[in-house]
Amino acid sequence: MVDQGAARTWTMRAAFIAISLVIMFFHLLPLETTPRRWASPDLLVALCFAWALRRPDYVPALAVAAVMLLADLMFQRPPGLWAALVVMAVHWLKRRERRQRETTFVLEWFTVAGCLITITVVYKVVLLILIVPSGTLFLTLMQLAMTILFYPLVVVLSHLGLGVRRAARGEVDRLGHSL
């Protein structure tokens, strides 16, 4: 008989990858013919962070690395830099997941905002040191602010649409392992 917990975990991992591909698809659609004066939020990073804090087993490091590396290639960013920073941030957030269960959403939101600010600053500094041309600082700050503002929406949609919620204290899987 198939373990329902394992099947759910693998289904949600596949859903994470599918949702990420859908986000990339819609981001690449040519809906406007003129350059935008505003930056859209980085929904991929918000999704990774939200799921890492809610259910770390749904976002394995290899899946996050593959999705973010593909995003780097598709969005014509320097390959691997943003992906590595996001993987490190997701790993750090996963380690804090048990402590975050007891906190309020506002504190979680501040934690995610601090993480986003940190990886954005490191990303810009590395690009500056390597003399790689990047977007304007205004657009980077706008994208950062939009991602922070859209994080609660990503959490709500993940919770209501897919049932990605925090594990309760003392919750165990079918084999008795703590979540």
Residue, then its C-alpha position, 0 to 999 in steps of 0.5 A: m500500500v502506498d504511504q499517503g504522506a509520501a504521495r502527498t509530498w511528491t505531488m506537492r513537489a511536482a506542483f511546486i515545479a509546475i507552478s514555477l514553470v507556469i510563472m516563468f511562462f506568463h512572465l515571458l509572454p510578450l503582453e506589452t510592446t513598450p518597455r515597462r516603467w515598473a518592475s513586477p514582483d519576483l513570484l518565484v522567490a516568494l513561492c520558494f520562501a513561502w513553501a520553505l517556511r510552511r512545508p520545507d519537505y515540499v521544496p527540496a534544494l535540488a528542485v529550487a536550484a533547478v527552477m531558479l537556474l532555469a529562471d536565470l537562463m530564461f530571464q537572461r540573468p547571470p546564470g547561477l548567481w541568483a539561483a545560488l543566493v536563493v538556494m542558500a536563503v531557502h536553506w536558511l529559512k528551512r532551518r528556521e521553520r520550527r522556530q517560525r511555527e510559534t511566531t506571528f505572520v508579521l514576524e515571518w513577513f519581516t524575516v522573509a523581507g530581511c532575507l530578500i533584502t540580504i540576497t538582493v544586496v549581495y547580488k547587486v554587490v557581486l554584479l558590481i564587483l564583476i562589472v556586469p551590467s545590471g538594471t537600474l537601482f530603482l527597478t531593483l528596489m521596486q522589484l524588491a518592494m513589490t516582492i515583499l508586498f506580494y508575499p502575503l498574497v502568495v502565502v494566502l493563495s498557497h494555503l487556500g489553493l493548495g493547502v500548504r500550511r504550517a505543520a502544527r506542533g507535535e504533528v507527525d507523519r504516518l510513520g511517526h516522524s515529526l514534521 
